[in-house]
Amino acid sequence: MTDTPDTLLDGTHTVLTPEYVEFRFTLAGLYSRFLAWLLDAVIVLVGTSLVLIGLSFAMFAFPGVASALSFVVYFLVDWGYGIALETIWSGQTVGKRVMGLRVIQQSGVRIGFYHAALRNLARPVDKLPFFYMVGGVAALLSGAHQRLGDMLAGTIVVRERRLKAPSAIGAAAGEGLLADPLFVSRVKRLSAETREVVLSAALRREELRMEARLRLFSALGTKLQELLSMEKPAHLSDEKWTLLVAAALLPSPGAQASGRTRAVA
């Protein structure tokens, strides 16, 4: 697998699956992370101002606590903004989405509320003494570009890229099993982590060496039969079976026709 210029510039994070298959993610550079933070900071300031305007009556009634209240509101909006959006948008804020960045776990899967809360609650320390000096130095010294909040939460920030959905997924859509409501409903109930693994395997299958590819899809095929409580059709290989599950996970036939889906890299 050949490194792209972006990979060489920003560095990579490699995840080794239990099947000894490597997935590689391009780490976000400090410059792009700073620009994302700058945009988020503007949004937080605007949000804080709106909240303070709403609390203006209380501030006029108690002028002695106005300054303290402003700081408290700012930190609450700042923390709430980061925690809420990174939880709802699977590791993205407005700034990260604009810059094409995403926070993920070091294991390569999406973050949840726990990880978003930990990394955002550590922001006041990372911001010391100003402009994320502590966090920036920590990221420079860390091989995975992690600020202190990332180290605490076990997360990394990666760059997204658009990968073309394999034509095999479109071919899998022709399988009659996709018309089975029971099969589709069971696939839709798969955990977020399992969905990530299935879609990542489907999107990155051509990047894997044949031995690793066979080993990965063999393990996935067996695991999916267990999770779905369904036997794989005899005429399908483990890889085709996994691609069939991936096809069922795609949002709609229109999304399949467009042949585009997002993935972290």
Helices and strands as residue ranges (DSSP letters): H 5-10, E 12-16, E 22-26, H 30-54, H 56-61, G 63-65, H 66-88, H 94-99, E 101-105, H 113-121, H 123-126, H 133-141, H 148-153, E 155-164, H 167-172, G 176-179, H 181-188, H 192-204, G 205-207, H 210-228, H 238-249, H 253-258, E 260-264
